[in-house]
Amino acid sequence: MIYWIVEIFSSIQGEGLLIGSPSNFIRLAGCNLRCTWCDTKYSWIRSDGRPMTLEQILDSLDTTPQWTTVTGGEPLLQDIFPLADALKNKGFKVAVETNGTVKPREEVRKVVDVFSVSPKLSNSGYKLRYDFSDDWATYYKFVIVNPEVDLREVKDFVESQGIRKEKVIVQPDGNRRDYLQALKELADKVMEMRLPFRVLPQLHRIISYR
């Protein structure tokens, strides 16, 4: 099995429900979106990655972290079942970070421990149609650029999709130079609007660790 890989590294998980957890990261090349605020544009084109066999990938991993995160780009554009299955057999817990436009097959769902799904709001430059009626995500993570506008869009999205509110995370746009101020503005607006969403930072923006 051959995968197109941008990079493999180990670091602290910077966002979502696994925030703060040591993890391997396997970044797959290729994405079906071109979000305006994307911070991994170098992963958009599959041919910019390098081909690696499953064995080469496994040999590149640090065996210390409990978690391995498969990310992108959009990792579900490649068949990740053999990879996720092999990671599980190696004793890793597996997280997959996806934009939610490609639904994972049932066999993939059975071997992945956490699906971190980031539906794109209109601030991404897209107006996408999603169907989360089967609620396959472990949690949903939204990038907030303008809290006043974007939080209303998140509220409408969550209600229209029937998503459980406790599964919703909102985080500031990581491109803000005044990131801590952006985090405060978002937290203040969530409280002002009396929203039940969890506000979390991107930890790597604060501690400048990878």
C-alpha positions, 0 to 999 in steps of 0.5 A: 500500500502506497500513501502520499505523505507530506510529513511525519512528526511527533508533537503535542496535540494542539487542538480539539478534545485531545489537546495537550496529548503527545501524538505522532502526526501523519500528514497526508498530501492532497485536499479537496478544499482551498480554505482562505485561512488554511495554515497547511497550504503546503498539503493541498496538492497530492503530488507535492507529497512523497510516496511511502509504503505502509511499512516505511510509515510505521518505521518512521513513528515514535513508539512513545506517544499513545496517539497517532493522528492522521491529518492532511490535507484531507486524509479521507481522499486516500484509503486510510483503512490499511494505515489505521488498522496497522496503527491499531495493531501496533498499539496506537490509538488513532485520531483522524482530522477531516473537513467532513466532506468525505464520509469514512467507510464503516470499516474505517469507523470501526478502527478509528478512535476519534474523528475530529471533524472541521465543517467549513463556515462561509469564512473559509470561502465556501458554502458547503452542504453537509449531512451529519444525520448519522452523527459519525464525528466524535466532535465538531470543530469550527474556526471563528474569524468574526465571532458575531457573525460566525457564531450565529452560523455555527448555531444555525448549522448545529441546529439544522444538522441535529448535532449535540451541542456538547460535541461542538468546539469553537476556536479562533482563527490561528492567523491572528497575530494577537491570538490571545486577544482573539481567544478572549473576544471569542470567549466573551461573545460565546458567553454574551450569546449564551451559547453552550459551545466549548471554547478551546485554543490552538495550544501550539499558537500559544506555546509556539511549539511546532 
